[in-house]
Structure formats: structure tokens, C-alpha cells
């Protein structure tokens, strides 16, 4: 029996950013694959289906699902602290921008 998957939800802004990245021609293909994994996971697909769609093994899909959840959990911990949350969001935007460049 398979392990239950952690639910992965995206905000509208996150979804729009990720969809923009998938359409960008200057982004490394590996980043586009990771983004597609996250988008598919948020749509409710299981790791096996996502792996077949992206050409990745289930373990790789599970790894990126887990990393996304851990990254978002860090921001959720700071929800009660607006200044720290803004700084964390700015930091993540800078990271995304550097990866996109």
C-alpha cells in the first residue's frame, strides 16, 4: 500500500509565477521540470503519474514535493511576524529571480 501524499496547495500568486516560469525560454530545463512537478502535485496527481508525465522517477517527484512543502512551511511559521515574513518573501523572490536569470 502506498504512503498517503502530503497535500500541496498553491496561492494564486505562486501558481501564476510557476506557470510563467514554465513558459520562459531562458530558464534551465531542470527548473522547468521541478516547477511542473509542483504544479502537477498541486493539481492532486500522485507521484507515479507525475513521474510518467515528466519522465522522472517517483523518488525524484517525491523529493521535489517534499522540498516545496518544507520551503512553504518555513514561510508559514513566520505568518505572525509581518517584518520577518516580508524579508523571507523578498529572499525567496531574489532566489527565484537568480534561478530564472
C-alpha positions in Angstrom: 0.0 0.0 0.0 1.3 3.4 -0.9 2.0 6.1 1.6 -0.5 9.0 1.7 0.7 12.1 0.0 1.0 15.4 1.7 -1.5 17.9 0.3 0.2 20.6 -1.7 -1.7 23.9 -2.2 -0.6 27.0 -4.1 -1.7 30.5 -3.8 -2.8 32.3 -6.9 0.4 34.3 -7.0 2.5 31.2 -6.6 0.6 29.4 -9.4 0.9 32.4 -11.7 4.7 32.6 -11.0 5.2 28.9 -11.6 3.2 28.9 -14.8 5.2 31.9 -16.0 8.4 30.0 -15.3 7.3 27.0 -17.4 6.7 29.3 -20.4 10.1 31.1 -20.1 12.7 30.1 -22.7 15.7 31.3 -20.7 15.1 29.1 -17.7 17.1 25.9 -17.3 15.1 22.8 -18.3 15.8 21.2 -14.9 14.0 24.1 -13.2 11.0 23.8 -15.6 10.7 20.1 -14.7 10.7 20.9 -11.0 8.1 23.5 -11.5 5.9 21.1 -13.5 6.2 18.6 -10.6 5.0 21.2 -8.1 2.1 22.3 -10.4 1.0 18.7 -11.0 1.2 17.9 -7.3 -0.9 20.9 -6.5 -3.5 19.5 -9.1 -3.8 16.4 -7.0 -1.8 14.0 -9.1 0.2 11.2 -7.4 3.9 10.8 -7.7 3.7 7.9 -10.2 1.5 9.8 -12.6 3.7 12.9 -12.3 6.8 10.8 -12.9 5.3 9.3 -16.1 4.3 12.8 -17.3 7.7 14.4 -16.6 10.0 11.5 -17.3 11.2 11.4 -13.7 11.2 8.6 -11.2 8.8 8.6 -8.4 11.5 9.2 -5.8 12.6 12.4 -7.6 9.0 13.6 -7.7 8.6 12.9 -4.0 11.8 14.7 -3.3 10.7 17.9 -5.0 7.2 17.7 -3.5 8.8 17.4 -0.1 11.2 20.3 -0.7 8.4 22.5 -1.8 6.4 21.7 1.3 9.4 22.4 3.5 10.0 25.7 1.9 6.5 26.8 2.2 6.3 25.6 5.8 9.2 28.0 6.6 7.1 30.9 5.4 4.0 29.7 7.3 6.0 29.7 10.5 6.6 33.4 10.1 3.0 34.3 9.4 2.5 36.0 12.7 5.6 38.2 12.2 5.0 40.5 9.3 8.5 42.0 9.1 10.2 38.6 9.1 7.6 37.3 6.6 8.3 40.2 4.2 12.0 39.6 4.4 11.6 35.9 3.8 9.4 36.6 0.8 11.9 39.1 -0.6 14.6 36.5 -0.1 12.6 33.8 -2.0 11.8 36.3 -4.8 15.5 37.1 -5.2 16.3 33.3 -5.3 13.7 32.7 -8.0 15.0 35.7 -10.0 18.5 34.4 -9.8 17.4 31.0 -10.9 15.4 32.4 -13.7 18.3 34.5 -15.0 
